[in-house]
Amino acid sequence: MSNILQHITGNIKHWWISIIIGTLSILIGFWCIFTPLAAFEGLVDFFEILFIVCGLSEVIFAFANRNIAVGWGWNLTAGLIDILLGIILLSLPQATVGQMLIYLVGFWIMFRSFWTIGLSVDLQSIGIKGWWAWFSLSVLSLILSVVFIFGSPLFGGTFIVVFVALALICYGIFRIGVGICLHRVSKGIDKLMDEE
């Protein structure tokens, strides 16, 4: 536990944001699988909203924990990138957005995969058991992002929806796991501070 104290200096605030983002990602992933036509037609609007909402959530989480967690700047950076992508999608004409969406989403999933790989390594460094499962999900998401970027133009709409769904489900599972880990770490910090 002393290793955790070197990385986290207080109670993690808003740990539940990660669980909410994860749950929404999983729900939307399954929605894409069960309603592929509606999902394909609504992907542009969905990603405009998703990028902005996830980005704002990350920024709130980063600022709320800036004095507590080392590396809070990565959450802030991820949130700002998400907001920027949402603004880009909102500002472009609908025809252009449809063509760019594959690449924006693919690179967003790739960026998030690299981010979660780094977070998995951080979890390992503070002694969180099961970090390898989060690492594996992150690598799977990275592979899916590469397949998505290069395979989408070749295989069409159903392919796009299925791969977006799988990537969202993997990302959602990871975010729920991170939220649970943050909550456990926070409870552990509370116990240690009570003992002192």
C-alpha positions in Angstrom: 0.0 0.0 0.0 2.9 2.4 0.6 3.6 2.3 -3.2 0.1 3.5 -3.8 0.6 6.5 -1.5 3.6 7.5 -3.6 1.3 7.9 -6.6 -2.0 9.0 -5.0 -2.0 11.6 -2.3 -5.6 11.6 -1.3 -9.1 10.3 -1.9 -10.0 9.9 -5.6 -12.8 12.2 -6.5 -15.4 11.4 -9.1 -14.1 7.8 -9.7 -17.7 6.9 -10.8 -17.3 9.0 -13.9 -15.2 6.2 -15.4 -17.9 3.7 -14.6 -20.6 5.9 -16.2 -18.5 6.3 -19.4 -17.8 2.6 -19.4 -21.5 1.6 -19.0 -22.6 4.0 -21.7 -19.9 2.7 -24.1 -21.0 -0.9 -23.5 -24.7 0.0 -23.9 -24.0 1.9 -27.1 -21.8 -0.9 -28.4 -24.6 -3.5 -27.9 -27.1 -1.0 -29.5 -24.9 -0.9 -32.6 -24.8 -4.7 -32.8 -28.6 -5.1 -32.4 -29.6 -2.2 -34.6 -26.9 -1.9 -37.2 -28.9 0.1 -39.8 -30.0 2.7 -37.3 -26.5 2.7 -35.8 -24.9 3.3 -39.2 -27.3 6.2 -40.0 -26.8 7.7 -36.6 -23.1 7.3 -36.2 -22.2 10.9 -37.1 -24.6 12.4 -34.6 -23.7 9.8 -32.0 -19.9 10.5 -32.2 -20.4 14.3 -32.1 -22.2 13.9 -28.8 -19.9 11.1 -27.5 -16.7 13.1 -28.1 -18.0 16.2 -26.4 -19.6 14.4 -23.4 -16.7 12.0 -22.8 -14.3 15.0 -23.2 -16.1 17.1 -20.7 -16.2 14.2 -18.3 -12.5 13.6 -18.6 -11.7 17.3 -18.1 -13.9 17.4 -14.9 -12.3 14.2 -13.6 -8.8 15.6 -14.3 -9.3 18.9 -12.6 -11.1 17.3 -9.6 -8.1 15.0 -9.1 -5.2 17.3 -10.1 -3.9 17.5 -6.6 -4.4 13.8 -5.8 -3.2 11.7 -8.7 0.0 11.8 -10.5 -0.5 11.9 -14.3 -3.8 13.8 -14.2 -2.6 15.7 -17.2 -3.2 12.7 -19.4 -6.9 12.7 -18.5 -7.0 16.4 -19.2 -5.2 15.9 -22.6 -7.6 13.0 -23.5 -10.6 15.1 -22.6 -9.4 18.1 -24.6 -8.7 15.9 -27.7 -12.2 14.4 -27.4 -13.8 17.9 -27.2 -11.7 19.0 -30.1 -12.9 16.0 -32.2 -16.5 16.7 -31.3 -16.1 20.4 -32.4 -14.5 19.3 -35.6 -17.3 17.0 -36.4 -19.9 19.6 -35.6 -18.2 22.3 -37.7 -17.8 20.2 -40.9 -20.5 19.8 -43.6 -22.5 16.5 -43.2 -21.1 15.0 -46.4 -17.5 15.6 -45.4 -18.1 14.3 -41.9 -19.5 11.0 -43.3 -16.2 10.5 -45.3 -13.9 11.5 -42.4 -15.8 9.7 -39.7 -14.1 6.4 -40.3 -10.7 7.9 -39.9 -11.6 10.2 -36.9 -13.2 7.3 -35.0 -10.4 4.9 -36.0 -7.7 7.2 -34.8 -9.8 8.1 -31.7 -10.0 4.4 -30.8 -6.3 4.1 -31.4 -5.5 7.1 -29.2 -7.7 5.7 -26.5 -6.1 2.3 -26.8 -2.6 3.8 -26.3 -3.9 5.8 -23.4 -5.5 2.7 -21.7 -2.3 0.7 -22.3 -0.4 3.4 -20.4 -3.0 3.4 -17.7 -2.8 -0.4 -17.4 1.0 -0.1 -16.9 0.3 2.5 -14.2 -2.2 0.1 -12.5 0.5 -2.6 -12.5 3.1 -0.2 -11.1 0.9 0.6 -8.1 0.2 -3.1 -7.4 -3.3 -3.5 -8.8 -4.0 -7.1 -9.4 -5.5 -8.1 -12.7 -3.8 -5.2 -14.5 -3.0 -7.6 -17.3 -6.7 -8.1 -18.2 -7.0 -4.3 -18.7 -3.8 -4.3 -20.7 -5.1 -7.2 -22.9 -8.4 -5.3 -23.5 -6.4 -2.3 -24.5 -4.2 -4.2 -26.9 -7.3 -5.8 -28.4 -8.8 -2.3 -28.9 -5.6 -1.2 -30.5 -5.8 -4.1 -33.0 -9.4 -3.4 -33.7 -8.6 0.3 -34.4 -6.0 -0.7 -37.0 -8.4 -3.2 -38.6 -11.1 -0.5 -38.5 -9.0 2.2 -40.2 -7.7 0.0 -43.0 -10.7 -2.4 -43.3 -13.6 0.0 -43.2 -13.2 1.4 -46.8 -13.1 -2.1 -48.1 -15.9 -3.8 -46.4 -18.6 -1.1 -45.9 -21.3 -0.1 -43.4 -21.9 -3.3 -41.5 -18.2 -3.8 -41.0 -17.9 -0.3 -39.6 -20.8 -0.7 -37.2 -19.6 -4.1 -35.9 -16.1 -2.9 -35.3 -17.2 0.3 -33.6 -19.4 -1.8 -31.4 -16.6 -4.2 -30.4 -14.2 -1.3 -29.7 -16.8 0.5 -27.6 -17.5 -2.7 -25.6 -13.8 -3.3 -25.0 -13.3 0.4 -24.0 -16.4 0.3 -21.8 -15.2 -2.8 -19.9 -11.9 -1.2 -19.4 -13.4 2.1 -18.1 -15.7 0.2 -15.6 -12.6 -1.7 -14.4 -10.6 1.4 -14.0 -13.5 3.0 -12.0 -13.7 0.0 -9.7 -9.9 0.1 -9.2 -10.0 3.8 -8.5 -12.7 3.3 -5.9 -10.8 0.5 -4.2 -7.6 2.5 -4.1 -9.6 5.5 -2.7 -11.1 3.2 0.0 -7.6 1.9 0.8 -6.3 5.5 1.1 -9.1 6.2 3.5 -8.2 3.2 5.7 -4.5 4.1 5.7 -5.3 7.7 6.7 -7.6 6.5 9.5 -4.8 4.3 10.8 -2.3 7.1 11.0 
